[in-house]
Amino acid sequence: MCGLSGEIRFDGRRPDLGAVERMGDRLAARGPDGRGVWTHGAVALGHRRLKIIDLSDLGAQPMTDAAGEITGVFNGCVYNYRELREELGGLGHRFVSTSDTEVVLKAYQQWGTACVEHFHGMFAFALVEHRTGRVVLARDRLGIKPLYLAETPGRLRFASSLPALLAAGDVDTSLDPVAVHQYLSWHATVAPPRTVLNGVRKLPPATVRVVEPDGSRHDHRYWQPSYTRRAEYADMGADEWRDAVLEALRTAVRRRTVSDVPVGVLLSGGLDSSLIVALLAEEGSQDLMTFSVGFESEGGEEGDEFRYSDLVARQFDTDHRRLMVPSDRVSTALDGAVAAMSEPMISHDVVAFYLLSEQVSKDVKVVQSGQGADEVFAGYHWYPRLAEVSREEEPERYAETYFDRPHTDLARILQPHMLPEDDVSGRFVREHMAAPGAQTALDAALRLDTHVMLVDDPVKRVDNMTMAWGLEGRVPFLDHELVELAAACPPELKLADDGKGVLKQVGRKILPHEVVDRPKGYFPVPAIKHMAGPVLQRVREALTAPEAQQRGLFRESYVAELLAAPDDHRTRRGANALWQVALLEIWLQTHGIK
């Protein structure tokens, strides 16, 4: 819901309203229903609105409280805003709208920066105290809503997307070697606060940053579950855990129905999205709209799972829509999907989400989606191997099973000026695994995947591709109370049944067994995986373009080797190596980065 932007000056100059407006123009797709700009002293705020809660103009932003003490811009949804509104009303606060944005302002007035601890939802916001000039930036616990930052001497800009900051101008677009190392190691993930550009950073999840008028600031991380067994759950057996997870998921799905417009579901036909449909049907949702996407086969690989999504749609009597995408549409949509990426992402389903969101946005403004369940409930194939090792052995085993390639391979891929001296990605993992608060090796791996890898791959993918079409994606498996419960769940219950065991037990209570016990599926886009003709042509153009030659990011011999056999080079995690290399270059060129 929406896109925000802003500028803070620390040098006594007025903020550049033209730059804030340019950021707003670049965020137009995220908020097609309204726009606004506000300035006071050294701060300017911009906003693009997608009307989901309080459809009237009373919900417009930037929003200033009635007393004129605080102004803010907000992106996301606070699902418990009605309960908080009632609580704050009892504490003496008065409201003029029915929006969750006004609740955020009043909650800050009541609780200060601790207001975030009262919110159930996904959000990024910026609040300005008129009297002090202090600016408060915050992001939700799981980083579902983004907040990018670009700082130069005397100035800080922020926005809901990286391309918006580029539109404002004066950004250092040189490449960050550490981020590129992570990109090539972790399936295109770059951990916060870094991005691939030296001049752009991102506020980490679960973080409140207070920026003072002189430019000083301090961060507070307000949430991090303990991945340990908790005393209050000590007597729970498998059935009790199943029931507890079911109830927590039921609550998470119900919370995400809060809206003044209809809410649909992206239904892949897998366990996770099917559970959402079943629970919404259980809640009595009428005329629930569900949406699935499929692609033409390539290289002998099927590109759709309609048989499963159709089964679920029939079982729960949904208003179901299927989108079959021909291979030539993939290549024509690729550039649009890349333009919508705040950071380069190589997963095939980026294009799938982009195309699906385009169609879904014609019917609804809000959808629920099943992202996050595999990380939260240990659904991936590498987790059993990690459960076998000690904490000391874990970083090496994690690298063997999760990394696309070892550090030593990067020397033949990257030009020397882009190669860090040591294995910076491996060091990041080792430090994370060694941090206190995880009981077993698997607990530490799930903590890393849920709070780092998930945030900057699947979660970012959903936000970028849905918001490119003014569609709000909600992810119930990342309800923070559900994540806390899953973090405390015994590893053996999550690993059972080849992964997500406790979640599959939930599914057996409410779903057809064919859906629960099917082989694990992914979101296949065969035209990309197998480098179909038009996609390969786009890749060749990017890697041989003058910009690529001038940038000199990759060794020419390596690029030539990949182009000579486009479908033969795979990373350890199965990614097409040519696609991974080319996508970074395509992204840089698409966003005008020389």
Disulfide bonds with the S-S distance in Angstrom:
none
